[in-house]
Amino acid sequence: MPDMRFAPPNPLRIADRASGLNSLSVRSHNERLVLSLLLQNEATTRLEIGEKTGLSAQTISVIVRSLEQEGLVVRGEAQKGRVGPPTTPLMLNSEGAYSVGVSVGYRNTHIVVVDFIGNVQHQRVMPHKTADTFDAPEALALEIHQAIAGLSQSRQTRIAGVGLALPTPPIRSGPDHDVLHRYLEAELGLPVFVQNDITAAAGGESLFGAARQLQDFLFFYLGARLHGRLVLNHQIYNGNSPLSYDVGVLALERALPAGDATAEKLWGQEPSWPPMGAPLAAWQQACAESLVQLTQSLLQFIELKTVVLSSFVPADICAALCTLIRREIPSVNAVVGRTSAAPKAVGAASLPFSSRFMVN
Amino acid sequence: MTRTVLCFGDSNTHGQIPGRGPLERYRREQRWGGVLEGLLGPGWQIIEEGLSGRTTVHDDPIEGSLKNGRTYLRPCLQSHTPLDLIIIMLGTNDLKRRFNMPPSEVAMGIGCLVHDIRELSPGPAGHDPEIMIVAPPPMLDDLREWESIFSGAQEKSRKLALEFEIMADSLEAHFFDAGTVCQCSPADGFHIDEAAHRQLGEALAQEVLAIGWADA
């Protein structure tokens, strides 16, 4: 029997084993551990990776080298520490991977393309012909093709996949979720990852947004209705809860006098809403009360420090709601989400990254 | 706490001046080991173990068995233990005509040294030290009067970096390709000059620090 110490080495560099980003190569658990840390932190060091994963410095060295060669990771300038030797930070290469996110909502379908650190590169809104109805998978595929075509040739080869955020229960009229999933996968030739839309939005804030680096937070999505998700240790709890509260934009729309022209503005990604007087104030109060109650009921069980409110409604409205939460519950920091351009679509775009690069 | 680094190499670690006689050597602060020491600063001790003509694992039929890196490495490690990091930069002499070795076999020789280090565990408290394999910069085409000794080595020397990196990946060791920061001197085509020593020392200082050392 030969001495296996001197058997030939694996004939390929680790970085060469994956033939490009689009081959769905299985990444080792250790590679995913390292990428998870990089996705959850703006910059880290090989020392920190070792401390958090328990991997040896030499194992990390091999993994980081292969990630550098793949262009997923870049080295920052060495930083002089207050004590000890200077450290070299590692960070994701923002141009290392791209992802497409699609969310099918009540009124609109949103399409975004984000880079590896969540910067939105492209954004489109497809309004539905009728609210609560989605019947245009072909038009959606075309929009995605066009979104991808907006990237340079070399970047197009670095698309990790398409994330699809869909509501639970499903929208009233539209293709079955599985059918849409398979159709897009076949049509685009890219892996498609499906998730509940609210869970995806929470994941987007966790990976790219206000909650990056936060292990635990309570997430609210304010859309047609108000939805909540709890994130503990970077894991989103109760992923598919269909429970929601009727204090969202739909409630505000109902409260407006019939035929009020401002109703249309509520859904249109406006930077600010026109004055609406008493109905807006009352709605804001009711919405804040719901947010406070939901947060307080959870505080009995969990010591939460952060609430993230994500929404397409104007930033000043969200900020006012956050102020009301903070006033009622001073121990909690309520902040507005950073993916507000299209929280559910950006969240959907985080799915290919988390599925392909992170540990579960 | 002082960290100790052993630089295990050949004439290019010894500091042999390109195109000059065998006794002409750069001063310590000119050699890459000295540059590394200067940049890492207090708290680091650099031990240079560079022997001209050293091979990875071969007794040299002409220059003698003392050139065999493998037989010298064990007593060398035990002499200097505890060692935090061992940098190995060898391989050029294995490409001499007399050994008739393909680049992959030279990498196997490097692999032997890594195994031998891990068998002895000369790190702090009997642990494995960190090991960094450094691929030497490729030889130039014109080797002057050394052509007959190295004939055919130039082409092979350009393949060492890939073979060494494969070995480093496979054995989970740190790796650096010196050819990315410096070149051999045209004076003889396979030794590195003072500027190259500095470039290599500076690059290796970055690599050593990037390993990530817990505060003492």
Chai-1 contact restraints between the chains, C-beta under 6 A:
chainA,res_idxA,chainB,res_idxB,connection_type,confidence,min_distance_angstrom,max_distance_angstrom,comment,restraint_id
A,R5,B,H115,contact,1.0,0.0,6.0,A-B,restraint_1
A,P9,B,I166,contact,1.0,0.0,6.0,A-B,restraint_2
A,P9,B,M167,contact,1.0,0.0,6.0,A-B,restraint_3
A,P9,B,S170,contact,1.0,0.0,6.0,A-B,restraint_4
A,N10,B,S170,contact,1.0,0.0,6.0,A-B,restraint_5
A,R13,B,E165,contact,1.0,0.0,6.0,A-B,restraint_6
A,R13,B,I166,contact,1.0,0.0,6.0,A-B,restraint_7
A,R13,B,D169,contact,1.0,0.0,6.0,A-B,restraint_8
A,I14,B,D169,contact,1.0,0.0,6.0,A-B,restraint_9
A,T45,B,G212,contact,1.0,0.0,6.0,A-B,restraint_10
A,R46,B,G212,contact,1.0,0.0,6.0,A-B,restraint_11
A,L47,B,G212,contact,1.0,0.0,6.0,A-B,restraint_12
A,G50,B,G212,contact,1.0,0.0,6.0,A-B,restraint_13
A,A57,B,E130,contact,1.0,0.0,6.0,A-B,restraint_14
A,A57,B,I211,contact,1.0,0.0,6.0,A-B,restraint_15
A,A57,B,G212,contact,1.0,0.0,6.0,A-B,restraint_16
A,Q58,B,E172,contact,1.0,0.0,6.0,A-B,restraint_17
A,Q58,B,A173,contact,1.0,0.0,6.0,A-B,restraint_18
A,Q58,B,H174,contact,1.0,0.0,6.0,A-B,restraint_19
A,T59,B,E172,contact,1.0,0.0,6.0,A-B,restraint_20
A,S61,B,H174,contact,1.0,0.0,6.0,A-B,restraint_21
A,V62,B,D169,contact,1.0,0.0,6.0,A-B,restraint_22
A,V62,B,E172,contact,1.0,0.0,6.0,A-B,restraint_23
A,G84,B,D215,contact,1.0,0.0,6.0,A-B,restraint_24
A,P85,B,L209,contact,1.0,0.0,6.0,A-B,restraint_25
A,P86,B,L209,contact,1.0,0.0,6.0,A-B,restraint_26
A,T88,B,A210,contact,1.0,0.0,6.0,A-B,restraint_27
